[in-house]
């Protein structure tokens, strides 16, 4: 599923579990939500991704930076307070 990790680099925990997670990629004025496999530390929540997943994140970022939104759909709108 996710990256092959046996100990959390952040907290040192050894209770790691493969899960499907939601990762948000901020690219310019867009936020892209990706549901991907990861290895998650059950102690602190740190996430570890396989190299192919990280490459996919990089491809998505480059695609959006280039203005190509094909293969992506609008899933809502972000609202911010004015003050």
C-alpha positions, 0 to 999 in steps of 0.5 A: 500500500504505502511506503515500506517503513518500520519506524516513524522518523518523526516520533519513533513509533513502531505502530504503523498501518497501511491506510487510504488517506486524503492528501490535499495538494495546494497548487496556485489558487487550487487545492487538489484532493487525492485519495491515496494509499499511505503508511500511517503512524498510529502514534503521531499520524505522520504519513509515508507515501510510496515513490510512485504516489509522490511522483503522481503528486508531482505530475498533478502539481505540474499539470495544474501549474501549466493550466491543464485541469483535464482529468480533474473535476470541481468538487466545491468552492473554498470560502474565506472570511474577509476580516 
